[in-house]
Amino acid sequence: MFQEIVQQIVNGLVLGSTYALIALGLTLIYGILGIVNWAHSELYMLGAFVGVFMVVNLHLPFFAGLALAMAVMALFGMAMDLLVFRPLRSAPEMNMIIGTLGISTFLVQAAVIVFSPNPVRFPTEFSNSYLSFMGISITLQRLMVFCVTLVLIGILNYIIKYTMIGKAMRACEQNPDAARLMGIDIKRISLVTCAIGAALAAAAGTLVGPIFLVSPQMGLATISKVFAVVILGGMGNVPGAIWAAFILGLAESLTAGFLSSYYKDVVTFLILIAVLIVKPAGLFGRSQIEKV
């Protein structure tokens, strides 16, 4: 029984790591730019396909393919900011929502045409290597998801807290108008934020792709969970998104392991509803009074 519990906790940490990487980009974009990017899960999907191309087609080492996939998707995120977010920023909020939903639909259909509607295997040198300890087993690929996530979280935390660009991002989050008056280039911050968000989503796709299958619909399967993570942690709250991702990952894994996989989604949203009843702003969010 003890081994089963520990095994499910390990699986939950891996699942939570995936949610964390995707949710971090989404909550960064919302927290700093005020944009709810409904196309963010498609960046996760495209990152996985870019990773497949780098590792399987170009025969690059996995970590080289991961780095290049993040770089390619960072450029894609910047292009999305320039072509979609920036023109719609001064428009009504509904226009931005419709715009990001349009990007989501376009990217899914484009992936079906360019790649394939069928799932694609993503084998790596780590997929079939196992580590076993006291009856607990985990593939190296799953272990890498957790370890790389911790590294990326640490890097992001350092950038936000200790670099000039990070301080500018925090200033824009707190008060964009004041930041602009202090000489901060809001457009540059927007580009950097979208690049970081897309790169993190690509990292998640490239890391998780070898565990499951890569398909144009893989983003649609995760979007509801990722939004649950962002809302549970507090919209725009980076530490909150990290904690919420691991909480939901562990809850899903333990539910699937000891009850049934049919109930894991139910438990996720029951947790979300219960928290929002007690704390409408999320676990780490702050309630704000809006003037009418």
Beta strands, then each sheet from edge to edge (+ up, - down):
strand 1: 130-133
strand 2: 136-139
sheet 1: 1+ 2-
end
